[in-house]
Amino acid sequence: MAERPSPEEIILYEKDPKTKIATITFNRPDFLNAPTSMARLRYADVLRAANADNDVKVVIIRGV
């Protein structure tokens, strides 16, 4: 049985300070980007952090 990827591998976060756009990417295409329970917690944490960051004006949520 394959080892589960870490939440950091499933939920990717990038921020472009120039455009003030943050991108959250679900990276688990073999499972239709369904997050694990730990990845859901990471998603919530990343979304909260982006919301509190004054250098982020737009958040794009996408899947691979």
C-alpha positions in Angstrom: 0.0 0.0 0.0 1.4 3.4 -1.0 2.1 5.9 1.7 -0.2 8.9 1.9 1.3 12.2 0.8 1.7 14.9 3.4 -0.8 17.7 3.7 1.9 20.1 2.4 2.1 17.9 -0.8 -1.7 17.9 -1.3 -2.4 21.6 -0.5 0.1 23.8 -2.3 0.3 27.6 -1.5 2.0 30.2 -3.5 1.9 34.0 -3.2 3.0 36.6 -5.8 3.9 39.8 -3.9 3.9 41.7 -7.2 0.3 40.9 -8.1 -0.9 40.3 -4.6 -2.5 37.0 -5.8 -2.3 33.9 -3.7 -2.9 30.5 -5.3 -4.1 27.4 -3.4 -3.7 24.2 -5.4 -5.2 20.8 -4.6 -2.6 18.4 -5.8 -4.1 14.9 -5.6 -5.3 14.1 -9.1 -5.3 10.4 -8.6 -8.1 10.8 -6.1 -10.0 13.6 -7.9 -8.2 16.1 -5.6 -10.1 14.8 -2.6 -8.1 16.0 0.5 -7.2 13.8 3.4 -8.5 14.9 6.8 -5.1 16.5 7.6 -5.1 18.2 4.2 -8.5 19.7 5.0 -7.0 21.2 8.2 -4.0 22.6 6.2 -6.5 24.1 3.6 -8.3 25.9 6.4 -5.0 27.2 7.9 -3.7 28.4 4.5 -7.0 30.1 3.7 -7.0 31.8 7.1 -3.4 32.9 6.7 -4.2 34.4 3.2 -7.2 36.2 4.6 -5.1 37.8 7.3 -2.2 38.7 5.0 -2.5 42.4 3.9 -0.2 41.5 0.9 -2.9 39.2 -0.5 -5.9 40.8 -2.3 -7.1 37.8 -4.4 -7.1 34.0 -3.7 -7.4 31.5 -6.5 -8.4 28.0 -5.6 -7.7 25.4 -8.2 -6.9 21.7 -8.7 -4.5 19.8 -10.9 
